[in-house]
Amino acid sequence: MGLDHIRVEIERMRVQIRRQRKDIQQLAEAGVSTTSADALLARMQEKVDGLCTERERLNGEERLKRPTYASGKVINGPTVRR
């Protein structure tokens, strides 16, 4: 998976989690047991946390690929001079 795909997946899952929390809250107010829904929500959150870790790893790898000066500034222009 690419970095952009992971970012989109994280955002999509966060939207689902927000919707799920609203549904759980409505069920709890109605007096319905929410233990299985809470477990599902926890699994979804764990997956998002894993995707965030993967995103950070890929982000770090991408930074290492870019040539930089010692000061951290990106080198503009060709890397090989005549």
C-alpha angles and dihedrals in degrees: 000000000000127000093254092050091052092049091052092047092051092052092046092051093047089056089050091050091052090051091047091051091053091050092048091050091052091049092049091050089051090053097248119143111257102184096112091044090050090052091051090049091052091051091049091050091050090053091050090050090052091050090050090053090050091048091052091049093051091045090054092048091051091052091052091055093060115086112237140175120246088263090061096250117139115248110241118205133022117339092215119059126195 
